[in-house]
Amino acid sequence: MLPTGLIDKRILVTRAKAYYPAMCRIVESRGASAVSLPCLAVEYLPDMITNAMTLLDTCSDILFTSANGVRAVAKTMADDGRSLAEAVQNKRVAAVGKKTARALSQSGVCIDIIPEKPSQDGLVDAYLANGLPNSLLFFRAEEGRETLAEAMSKQGVKIVTVPAYRTIFPSDDASDVIAMLQNGHIDAVLLGSAKTASFYLQRIGSLTLANRPVIAVISEKMAIATRKLGLNVQVVAKDASFEAMLDALARHFDQHA
């Protein structure tokens, strides 16, 4: 049985705008109300993608580590009158997790490898178990860990890392949310990355005001980075997921009722 502590709470959702409808449904399923404050915007990098696609014939494997990366590549190819599914149909395709795999499936792409652990470390294990690529085309965010690239290079695998998109500071107005914070109408805020936390603070413009709601983060590692910004993290998810943040937040409100 799920904790009931979120009933009638107002939860600030800071994911990029495209993710808000799905996040809102999850929040509302817990009896809470979702308030949108996108603290990341996504900018596609079509020139990088177009240049990388000329290397398809030289690569045995294609890897995507986010739904944003899939959408960026699919849109760039569609703008060029091409289909992502057709382009990669003779390649072995890997997706880092279920959300990435779902985005690929929606583009008509068949997925060959999904690691048990949705991370670059999990991908290394999956490639070792399923056979190493001869050469790998890796679509990812402009910023990211180098774990996979380093591990593949050590195994003698040629890897081409392609920045398919970047996350940037949103440009939309935040005055309505700031007013809600000033009036005590936001009970909690969910932060899923260190960059999101930094942009949240920047968008609110006041550390005191940003700290007014209960702050929930997605991992212990992120909690450390968020506290360095001066934000008062009170809730840390047990697992790195949106749902786990809500579970931990509900328990917090139950305990402090």
C-alpha positions as CSV (number, residue, x, y, z in Angstrom):
1,M,0.0,0.0,0.0
2,L,1.4,3.4,-1.0
3,P,1.9,6.0,1.8
4,T,-0.9,8.6,1.9
5,G,1.2,11.6,2.8
6,L,0.9,13.3,-0.6
7,I,-2.9,13.7,-0.5
8,D,-3.8,17.3,-1.1
9,K,-0.2,18.4,-1.4
10,R,1.1,20.7,-4.2
11,I,4.2,19.3,-5.8
12,L,6.5,21.4,-8.0
13,V,7.6,19.3,-11.0
14,T,10.9,20.6,-12.5
15,R,11.3,18.3,-15.5
16,A,11.4,19.6,-19.0
17,K,8.1,20.7,-20.4
18,A,7.7,17.6,-22.7
19,Y,7.7,15.3,-19.6
20,Y,5.2,17.3,-17.6
21,P,1.9,15.5,-18.7
22,A,3.3,12.1,-17.7
23,M,4.7,13.4,-14.4
24,C,1.5,15.1,-13.7
25,R,-0.5,11.9,-14.0
26,I,1.8,10.1,-11.6
27,V,1.6,12.9,-9.0
28,E,-2.2,13.1,-9.3
29,S,-2.4,9.3,-8.9
30,R,-0.9,9.8,-5.4
31,G,-3.7,12.3,-4.5
32,A,-1.5,15.4,-5.0
33,S,-1.6,18.3,-7.4
34,A,1.3,19.0,-9.8
35,V,2.6,22.4,-10.6
36,S,4.9,22.8,-13.5
37,L,8.2,24.8,-13.4
38,P,10.4,23.4,-16.1
39,C,14.0,23.9,-15.0
40,L,15.6,22.4,-18.1
41,A,14.9,22.9,-21.8
42,V,16.2,20.6,-24.5
43,E,18.0,21.9,-27.6
44,Y,18.7,19.4,-30.4
45,L,22.0,19.5,-32.3
46,P,21.0,18.5,-35.8
47,D,24.3,19.3,-37.4
48,M,26.1,16.9,-35.1
49,I,23.5,14.2,-35.8
50,T,23.6,14.7,-39.6
51,N,27.4,14.4,-39.6
52,A,27.2,11.3,-37.4
53,M,24.7,9.5,-39.6
54,T,27.2,9.5,-42.5
55,L,29.2,7.0,-40.3
56,L,26.3,4.5,-40.1
57,D,27.8,2.1,-42.7
58,T,31.0,1.9,-40.6
59,C,29.3,1.0,-37.3
60,S,27.9,-2.4,-36.2
61,D,26.0,-1.0,-33.2
62,I,23.9,2.0,-32.3
63,L,23.4,3.2,-28.7
64,F,20.9,5.6,-27.2
65,T,21.0,6.5,-23.5
66,S,17.9,8.8,-23.3
67,A,14.6,9.4,-24.8
68,N,15.7,12.9,-25.6
69,G,18.5,11.5,-27.7
70,V,16.1,9.3,-29.6
71,R,13.8,12.2,-30.3
72,A,16.6,14.4,-31.4
73,V,17.9,11.9,-33.9
74,A,14.4,10.9,-35.2
75,K,13.4,14.5,-35.7
76,T,16.6,15.4,-37.5
77,M,16.2,12.4,-39.8
78,A,12.6,13.2,-40.4
79,D,13.4,16.8,-41.3
80,D,15.8,15.3,-43.9
81,G,13.0,13.0,-45.3
82,R,14.5,9.9,-43.7
83,S,13.3,7.3,-41.2
84,L,15.3,6.4,-38.1
85,A,13.9,2.9,-38.2
86,E,15.0,2.3,-41.8
87,A,18.4,3.8,-41.1
88,V,19.2,1.4,-38.3
89,Q,17.4,-1.7,-39.4
90,N,20.6,-3.7,-40.0
91,K,22.3,-2.5,-36.9
92,R,22.3,-3.9,-33.4
93,V,20.5,-1.3,-31.3
94,A,20.9,-0.8,-27.5
95,A,18.8,1.4,-25.2
96,V,19.9,2.2,-21.7
97,G,16.5,1.7,-20.0
98,K,12.7,1.3,-20.5
99,K,12.0,5.0,-21.3
100,T,14.7,5.1,-24.0
101,A,13.4,1.8,-25.4
102,R,9.9,3.1,-25.4
103,A,11.0,6.1,-27.4
104,L,12.8,3.9,-29.9
105,S,9.7,1.6,-30.2
106,Q,7.6,4.6,-30.9
107,S,9.9,5.4,-33.8
108,G,9.6,1.9,-35.1
109,V,13.0,0.8,-34.0
110,C,13.6,-2.8,-32.8
111,I,15.8,-2.9,-29.7
112,D,18.3,-5.7,-29.3
113,I,19.9,-4.9,-25.9
114,I,18.5,-3.4,-22.7
115,P,20.8,-3.7,-19.7
116,E,19.4,-4.9,-16.4
117,K,20.9,-1.9,-14.7
118,P,19.9,1.3,-16.6
119,S,23.2,3.0,-16.6
120,Q,26.5,3.2,-18.5
121,D,27.9,0.6,-16.1
122,G,25.0,-1.7,-16.9
123,L,25.6,-1.2,-20.6
124,V,29.2,-2.3,-20.2
125,D,28.0,-5.5,-18.5
126,A,25.3,-6.0,-21.2
127,Y,27.8,-5.7,-24.0
128,L,30.2,-8.1,-22.3
129,A,27.3,-10.6,-22.0
130,N,25.9,-10.2,-25.5
131,G,29.1,-9.6,-27.4
132,L,31.1,-6.5,-27.9
133,P,30.4,-4.2,-30.9
134,N,32.9,-4.1,-33.7
135,S,32.3,-0.3,-33.7
136,L,29.7,1.8,-31.8
137,L,27.8,4.9,-32.7
138,F,26.7,6.4,-29.3
139,F,24.1,9.2,-29.3
140,R,23.9,11.1,-26.0
141,A,23.6,14.4,-24.3
142,E,26.4,17.0,-24.8
143,E,27.4,16.5,-21.2
144,G,27.7,13.1,-19.6
145,R,29.8,10.4,-18.1
146,E,32.6,8.8,-20.0
147,T,32.4,5.4,-18.4
148,L,31.1,3.5,-21.4
149,A,33.5,5.1,-23.9
150,E,36.5,4.4,-21.6
151,A,35.4,0.7,-21.1
152,M,34.8,0.1,-24.8
153,S,38.1,1.7,-25.7
154,K,39.9,-0.6,-23.3
155,Q,38.2,-3.5,-25.1
156,G,39.5,-2.3,-28.4
157,V,36.1,-1.2,-29.6
158,K,36.0,1.9,-31.9
159,I,33.4,4.3,-30.4
160,V,32.0,7.5,-31.9
161,T,30.3,9.6,-29.3
162,V,27.7,12.0,-30.8
163,P,26.2,14.9,-28.8
164,A,22.6,14.8,-30.0
165,Y,21.2,17.4,-27.7
166,R,22.0,19.7,-24.8
167,T,20.0,20.9,-21.8
168,I,19.7,24.7,-21.4
169,F,18.1,27.2,-19.1
170,P,14.4,27.7,-19.9
171,S,13.2,31.1,-21.1
172,D,9.5,31.0,-20.0
173,D,8.2,33.2,-17.2
174,A,8.3,31.8,-13.6
175,S,6.5,34.6,-11.8
176,D,3.3,32.6,-11.1
177,V,5.3,29.9,-9.4
178,I,7.4,32.4,-7.5
179,A,4.1,34.0,-6.2
180,M,2.9,30.5,-5.1
181,L,6.1,30.0,-3.2
182,Q,5.8,33.4,-1.5
183,N,2.3,32.6,-0.4
184,G,3.2,29.1,0.9
185,H,1.2,27.3,-1.8
186,I,3.9,24.8,-2.8
187,D,4.5,21.9,-0.4
188,A,7.4,20.2,-2.1
189,V,9.7,20.4,-5.1
190,L,11.2,17.4,-7.0
191,L,14.8,17.7,-8.3
192,G,16.2,15.1,-10.6
193,S,19.7,16.3,-11.4
194,A,22.3,18.7,-10.2
195,K,21.8,21.0,-13.2
196,T,18.0,21.0,-12.5
197,A,18.8,22.0,-8.9
198,S,21.0,24.8,-10.1
199,F,18.5,26.1,-12.6
200,Y,15.7,25.8,-10.0
201,L,17.6,28.1,-7.7
202,Q,18.4,30.5,-10.6
203,R,14.7,30.6,-11.7
204,I,13.4,31.4,-8.2
205,G,16.1,34.0,-7.6
206,S,16.1,33.6,-3.8
207,L,17.7,30.9,-1.7
208,T,15.3,31.6,1.1
209,L,12.3,31.3,-1.1
210,A,13.7,28.2,-3.0
211,N,14.1,26.5,0.4
212,R,10.6,27.2,1.5
213,P,9.1,23.9,0.2
214,V,10.3,20.4,1.2
215,I,13.1,19.6,-1.3
216,A,13.3,16.0,-2.6
217,V,16.1,14.7,-4.8
218,I,16.7,11.5,-6.8
219,S,19.9,10.2,-5.2
220,E,22.4,10.6,-2.4
221,K,25.0,11.8,-4.9
222,M,22.7,14.5,-6.1
223,A,21.8,15.4,-2.5
224,I,25.5,16.3,-1.9
225,A,25.7,18.5,-5.0
226,T,22.3,20.1,-4.2
227,R,23.3,21.0,-0.6
228,K,26.5,22.6,-2.0
229,L,24.2,25.1,-3.7
230,G,22.7,26.0,-0.3
231,L,19.5,24.1,-0.9
232,N,18.0,22.3,2.2
233,V,17.5,18.7,0.9
234,Q,15.1,16.9,3.3
235,V,14.1,13.9,1.2
236,V,16.3,11.5,-0.8
237,A,14.9,8.7,-3.0
238,K,16.0,5.1,-2.3
239,D,16.1,4.4,-6.0
240,A,16.9,6.8,-8.8
241,S,13.4,7.3,-10.2
242,F,10.6,9.8,-10.1
243,E,8.3,7.3,-8.4
244,A,10.9,6.6,-5.6
245,M,11.1,10.4,-5.0
246,L,7.3,10.5,-4.5
247,D,7.4,7.5,-2.2
248,A,10.1,9.0,0.0
249,L,8.3,12.4,0.0
250,A,5.0,10.7,1.1
251,R,6.8,9.0,4.0
252,H,8.3,12.3,5.0
253,F,4.9,14.0,5.1
254,D,3.4,11.0,7.0
255,Q,6.2,11.2,9.6
256,H,5.8,15.0,10.0
257,A,2.0,15.1,10.0
